[in-house]
């Protein structure tokens, strides 16, 4: 396999991150994020440092995570599947879901402590993520499943959703959603575990992290079940045509494929998924408006340069953000 081993090589395949993409990132939980957390019953979380990264889930009734202080995310440790991962100083990357909503909320930062049974995270980044992964995986159309494949390899091959946790050179964590039809999400073979890139939010944090720090962790799901396969290993990116062609969907071939070597896998029922009761999906809350959150975050971004001013003018046009998202989901799903 011809690996992509530099940021220049990566950008040669996927292009540079457009500057306006980073304008949706703020450094605290604003009113939109607080409403989102109040409606969210499930979190995926990655905890990492310079030595590696691990992933777990947290969940309960909507609002189990909160931000009384806009700079601090608070989560009861007994609602996290693997609370021992929350070591003070560890990098933290998270993804919060709301029933019936395709978009997700990402909050990144550092573990500040776990006093009094509460995990506290100092927030460094807060932003919304597009709905493409959940649309491609038919995440919210699933019905409850009582059983799932009995071995990790078969589970991986049947999975339709993955939360991918990576770390940068300084131990900062990131967590990105991936979604595809079963058989195209991830594949376990004799040469390792493979997954593909798909269009997303254009930040490409996970792939940039893999280039400089290949240790990854991932949680793979079959929507409808409470089973999770947790994966750890070292990822390598490639643009080889034969590797990418195996993941073609709707005549669209991804730009990148990734192989995870030195794989360790653990399959178990997630208590957090059980408490979250995601399926059958409830109707989306009426006060959750992802496009408004995206637009408000652009306005709140501290960058006041020309690109920021132009982006602010764009998001100020009523309905333009909603129409832009709908068109992107239609035209750039794969």
C-alpha positions as CSV (number, residue, x, y, z in Angstrom):
1,X,0.0,0.0,0.0
2,X,1.3,3.4,-0.9
3,X,0.6,5.5,2.2
4,X,-0.1,9.2,2.3
5,X,2.6,10.3,4.8
6,X,2.6,14.1,4.7
7,X,0.1,16.9,5.0
8,X,1.1,18.1,1.5
9,X,0.3,14.6,0.0
10,X,-3.0,14.6,1.9
11,X,-3.9,18.1,0.5
12,X,-2.9,16.9,-2.9
13,X,-5.8,14.4,-2.8
14,X,-8.5,16.2,-0.8
15,X,-7.5,19.8,-1.2
16,X,-6.8,22.5,1.4
17,X,-9.4,23.2,4.0
18,X,-11.4,26.3,2.9
19,X,-10.8,29.1,5.4
20,X,-14.5,29.8,6.0
21,X,-15.0,26.2,7.3
22,X,-13.1,27.1,10.5
23,X,-15.3,30.1,11.1
24,X,-18.1,27.9,12.5
25,X,-15.9,27.0,15.5
26,X,-16.3,28.8,18.8
27,X,-14.5,28.4,22.1
28,X,-17.5,28.0,24.4
29,X,-20.9,26.5,24.6
30,X,-23.3,29.2,23.4
31,X,-27.1,29.1,23.8
32,X,-27.5,26.8,20.8
33,X,-25.0,24.3,22.2
34,X,-26.7,24.4,25.6
35,X,-30.1,23.7,24.0
36,X,-28.4,20.9,22.0
37,X,-27.0,19.3,25.1
38,X,-30.3,19.6,26.9
39,X,-31.9,17.5,24.2
40,X,-29.0,15.0,23.7
41,X,-29.2,11.5,25.2
42,X,-25.9,10.1,23.8
43,X,-22.2,11.1,23.6
44,X,-19.2,9.5,21.9
45,X,-16.0,10.6,23.6
46,X,-12.3,10.1,22.8
47,X,-9.7,10.6,25.5
48,X,-6.0,10.9,24.4
49,X,-2.5,12.0,25.1
50,X,0.9,11.8,23.4
51,X,0.8,8.0,23.9
52,X,-2.5,7.1,22.3
53,X,-6.2,7.5,22.3
54,X,-9.3,5.5,23.4
55,X,-13.0,5.8,22.8
56,X,-16.1,5.3,24.9
57,X,-19.8,6.3,25.1
58,X,-21.8,8.2,27.6
59,X,-25.6,8.4,27.8
60,X,-28.8,8.8,29.7
61,X,-31.8,10.9,29.7
62,X,-31.7,14.0,27.5
63,X,-29.6,16.6,29.2
64,X,-27.3,14.2,31.0
65,X,-24.4,16.5,29.9
66,X,-24.6,20.2,30.6
67,X,-22.7,23.5,30.7
68,X,-23.7,25.7,33.6
69,X,-20.4,27.5,32.9
70,X,-20.2,28.1,29.1
71,X,-16.5,27.3,29.2
72,X,-16.9,23.9,31.0
73,X,-18.7,20.7,29.9
74,X,-20.0,18.6,32.8
75,X,-20.9,14.9,32.6
76,X,-21.7,12.5,35.5
77,X,-18.9,9.8,35.4
78,X,-21.4,7.1,36.2
79,X,-23.1,7.7,32.9
80,X,-19.9,7.0,30.9
81,X,-19.1,3.4,29.9
82,X,-15.4,3.7,30.6
83,X,-14.9,6.6,33.1
84,X,-11.3,5.6,33.9
85,X,-10.3,7.1,30.6
86,X,-11.1,10.6,31.9
87,X,-7.6,11.4,33.2
88,X,-7.0,15.0,34.2
89,X,-5.1,16.7,31.4
90,X,-6.2,14.3,28.7
91,X,-7.3,15.6,25.3
92,X,-11.1,15.2,24.9
93,X,-13.1,15.0,21.7
94,X,-16.8,14.4,21.7
95,X,-19.9,14.0,19.5
96,X,-23.4,14.6,20.8
97,X,-26.5,13.2,19.0
98,X,-30.2,14.2,19.2
99,X,-33.0,11.7,18.3
100,X,-34.2,12.4,14.7
101,X,-31.6,15.0,13.9
102,X,-28.9,14.3,11.3
103,X,-26.5,17.0,12.4
104,X,-24.3,16.5,15.4
105,X,-22.6,18.7,18.0
106,X,-18.8,18.4,18.5
107,X,-17.1,19.7,21.6
108,X,-13.3,19.3,22.1
109,X,-11.1,20.3,25.0
110,X,-9.1,19.0,27.9
111,X,-10.2,17.0,31.0
112,X,-10.0,19.5,33.9
113,X,-11.0,16.9,36.6
114,X,-13.5,14.4,37.9
115,X,-14.3,15.8,41.4
116,X,-17.6,14.9,43.0
117,X,-18.5,12.3,40.4
118,X,-18.6,14.8,37.6
119,X,-16.2,14.9,34.6
120,X,-15.4,18.5,33.8
121,X,-13.9,19.4,30.4
122,X,-12.4,22.8,29.7
123,X,-14.0,23.6,26.3
124,X,-11.6,24.7,23.5
125,X,-13.8,24.0,20.4
126,X,-17.6,23.9,19.9
127,X,-19.2,23.5,16.5
128,X,-21.9,21.7,14.5
129,X,-21.2,18.9,12.1
130,X,-23.2,18.2,8.9
131,X,-25.7,15.3,8.7
132,X,-24.1,13.3,5.9
133,X,-22.8,10.5,8.0
134,X,-26.2,9.8,9.7
135,X,-28.0,10.1,6.4
136,X,-25.7,7.6,4.7
137,X,-26.1,5.2,7.5
138,X,-29.9,5.4,7.8
139,X,-29.2,6.0,11.4
140,X,-32.6,7.2,12.6
141,X,-34.7,4.8,10.4
142,X,-33.5,1.7,12.4
143,X,-35.7,-0.3,14.5
144,X,-34.6,-1.9,17.9
145,X,-32.5,-5.0,17.4
146,X,-32.3,-7.7,20.1
147,X,-29.3,-9.5,18.6
148,X,-26.2,-8.6,16.6
149,X,-23.4,-10.6,15.0
150,X,-21.6,-12.8,17.4
151,X,-18.0,-12.0,16.6
152,X,-16.3,-8.6,16.2
153,X,-15.3,-9.2,12.6
154,X,-18.8,-9.9,11.4
155,X,-20.1,-7.0,13.5
156,X,-17.6,-4.6,11.8
157,X,-18.7,-5.9,8.3
158,X,-22.4,-5.2,9.2
159,X,-21.8,-1.9,10.8
160,X,-23.2,1.4,9.4
161,X,-21.9,4.0,11.7
162,X,-18.5,4.8,13.2
163,X,-17.2,7.4,15.6
164,X,-13.5,7.9,14.8
165,X,-11.2,9.3,17.5
166,X,-7.8,10.7,16.6
167,X,-5.1,12.9,18.3
168,X,-2.8,15.5,17.0
169,X,0.9,15.8,17.8
170,X,0.2,17.6,21.0
171,X,-2.4,15.1,22.3
172,X,-5.4,17.2,21.4
173,X,-8.3,14.9,20.6
174,X,-10.9,15.0,17.8
175,X,-13.9,12.8,17.1
176,X,-15.5,12.5,13.7
177,X,-18.7,10.7,12.5
178,X,-18.6,8.2,9.6
179,X,-21.6,6.5,8.1
180,X,-22.3,4.3,5.1
181,X,-24.5,1.3,4.1
182,X,-23.5,-2.0,5.6
183,X,-20.6,-3.5,3.8
184,X,-19.3,-0.1,2.7
185,X,-18.8,1.4,6.2
186,X,-15.9,-0.8,7.3
187,X,-14.4,-4.1,6.3
188,X,-12.4,-6.6,8.2
189,X,-10.1,-8.7,6.1
190,X,-6.9,-10.7,6.3
191,X,-4.9,-7.5,5.7
192,X,-6.5,-5.4,8.5
193,X,-9.6,-3.3,9.0
194,X,-10.4,-0.8,6.3
195,X,-12.8,2.2,6.0
196,X,-13.3,4.9,3.5
197,X,-13.4,8.7,3.4
198,X,-16.6,10.4,2.4
199,X,-17.6,14.1,2.0
200,X,-18.1,15.7,5.4
201,X,-17.5,19.1,7.0
202,X,-14.3,19.8,5.0
203,X,-12.1,20.3,8.1
204,X,-10.6,16.8,7.7
205,X,-9.2,16.9,11.2
206,X,-9.2,13.2,11.6
207,X,-7.1,12.6,8.5
208,X,-4.7,15.4,9.2
209,X,-4.2,13.9,12.7
210,X,-3.6,10.4,11.2
211,X,-0.8,11.7,9.0
212,X,1.1,13.1,12.0
213,X,-0.1,10.7,14.7
214,X,-1.4,7.4,13.3
215,X,-2.8,5.9,16.6
216,X,-6.6,5.9,16.4
217,X,-9.7,4.5,18.2
218,X,-13.1,3.9,16.8
219,X,-16.6,2.8,18.0
220,X,-18.6,0.9,15.4
221,X,-22.4,0.5,15.6
222,X,-25.2,-1.3,13.9
223,X,-28.0,1.3,14.3
224,X,-30.9,-0.3,16.3
225,X,-28.6,-2.4,18.5
226,X,-26.9,-1.6,21.8
227,X,-23.8,-3.5,20.7
228,X,-20.5,-1.7,20.1
229,X,-17.2,-2.8,18.7
230,X,-14.4,-0.7,20.0
231,X,-11.3,-0.7,17.8
232,X,-7.7,0.5,18.4
233,X,-4.8,0.4,16.1
234,X,-2.6,2.4,13.7
235,X,-4.2,3.9,10.6
236,X,-2.6,4.5,7.2
237,X,-4.2,6.5,4.5
238,X,-4.0,5.7,0.8
239,X,-5.3,6.9,-2.5
240,X,-4.7,3.6,-4.3
241,X,-7.5,3.0,-6.8
242,X,-7.9,-0.6,-5.9
243,X,-8.4,0.1,-2.2
244,X,-10.8,3.0,-2.9
245,X,-12.8,1.1,-5.5
246,X,-13.9,-1.5,-2.9
247,X,-15.9,1.3,-1.2
248,X,-17.7,2.7,-4.2
249,X,-21.3,3.6,-3.5
250,X,-23.8,4.9,-6.1
251,X,-20.9,4.9,-8.7
252,X,-19.0,7.3,-6.4
253,X,-15.5,6.3,-5.4
254,X,-14.1,7.9,-2.2
255,X,-10.9,9.9,-2.5
256,X,-9.2,8.1,0.3
257,X,-9.3,4.7,2.1
258,X,-7.7,3.9,5.4
259,X,-6.3,0.7,6.8
260,X,-6.0,0.0,10.5
261,X,-3.0,-2.2,11.4
262,X,-2.2,-3.9,14.7
263,X,-5.9,-4.0,15.4
264,X,-7.4,-4.8,18.8
265,X,-11.2,-5.1,19.0
266,X,-13.6,-5.5,21.9
267,X,-17.3,-6.2,21.4
268,X,-19.9,-5.6,24.2
269,X,-23.2,-4.1,25.0
270,X,-23.0,-0.4,25.8
271,X,-24.8,0.6,28.9
272,X,-24.9,4.2,27.6
273,X,-26.6,3.1,24.4
274,X,-29.2,1.2,26.5
275,X,-29.9,4.2,28.6
276,X,-30.2,6.6,25.6
277,X,-33.0,4.5,24.1
278,X,-32.3,5.8,20.6
279,X,-34.6,3.5,18.6
280,X,-37.2,3.8,17.4
281,X,-36.2,7.4,16.9
282,X,-38.4,10.1,18.5
283,X,-39.3,13.2,16.5
284,X,-36.7,15.9,16.5
285,X,-37.3,18.7,19.1
286,X,-38.9,21.8,17.7
287,X,-36.4,24.2,19.2
288,X,-33.3,22.5,17.6
289,X,-32.3,24.3,14.4
290,X,-29.0,23.1,13.2
291,X,-28.7,25.6,10.4
292,X,-29.3,28.5,12.9
293,X,-26.6,27.0,15.2
294,X,-24.1,26.9,12.3
295,X,-24.9,30.5,11.3
296,X,-24.8,31.8,14.9
297,X,-21.4,30.1,15.4
298,X,-20.0,31.9,12.4
299,X,-21.2,35.2,13.9
300,X,-19.7,34.4,17.3
301,X,-16.3,33.4,15.9
302,X,-13.6,35.7,17.1
303,X,-12.0,36.0,13.7
304,X,-12.8,39.5,12.3
305,X,-10.9,39.2,9.0
306,X,-12.3,39.7,5.5
307,X,-13.3,36.0,5.2
308,X,-15.2,36.2,8.5
309,X,-17.0,39.4,7.4
310,X,-18.0,37.8,4.1
311,X,-19.2,34.6,5.8
312,X,-21.2,36.7,8.3
313,X,-22.9,38.5,5.5
314,X,-23.7,35.1,3.9
315,X,-25.3,33.6,7.0
316,X,-27.3,36.7,7.6
317,X,-29.5,36.1,4.6
318,X,-32.7,34.5,5.9
319,X,-33.0,30.8,4.8
320,X,-29.8,30.8,2.9
321,X,-28.0,28.4,5.3
322,X,-30.9,26.0,5.3
323,X,-31.0,25.9,1.5
324,X,-27.3,25.5,1.3
325,X,-27.3,22.5,3.6
326,X,-30.2,20.9,1.8
327,X,-28.4,21.3,-1.6
328,X,-25.1,20.0,-0.1
329,X,-26.9,16.9,1.3
330,X,-28.5,16.2,-2.1
331,X,-25.5,16.9,-4.4
332,X,-22.5,15.9,-2.3
333,X,-23.6,12.9,-0.1
334,X,-21.0,10.7,-1.7
